[in-house]
């Protein structure tokens, strides 16, 4: 069901390739939800997204984001491809 064949893990060399793989996973997941839930998929996804984003994109009292991806480089340090 993947939009494109997944490269072998050893072949993932650039952030662009990693980002494309993540996007492919997201697309595959959304297609799967639609196949399982049909017309109910958008509402289901919106509800789950609201719940998860409240947890993972939350900010503390000082305005700092509580959850960050520790392994991801800052935007200005990523490869430009």
Phi, psi and omega in degrees: 000347180299144180294329177214155181297138180285133176288157175295146181307324180293340181277344180287107187243331184242160176298326179300315179295320178295316179298320178296321178294319178296317178298319178298320178296318179297316179298314179300319180296317180295320177297319179298316178300317180296321179293327179280321189250349181060227184295345178279349184302314181300317180293319178298313181298317180299320179293316179293319178299317179298316180296312182291319181293327176297327181279311189269343179250020183289151178244145178276182185300331180278354180095359178278142178290132183284326183243123178231156177276104185292339184267347183276133178289158176299154184303325181281353180256354181286154176295141175259113179236000000 
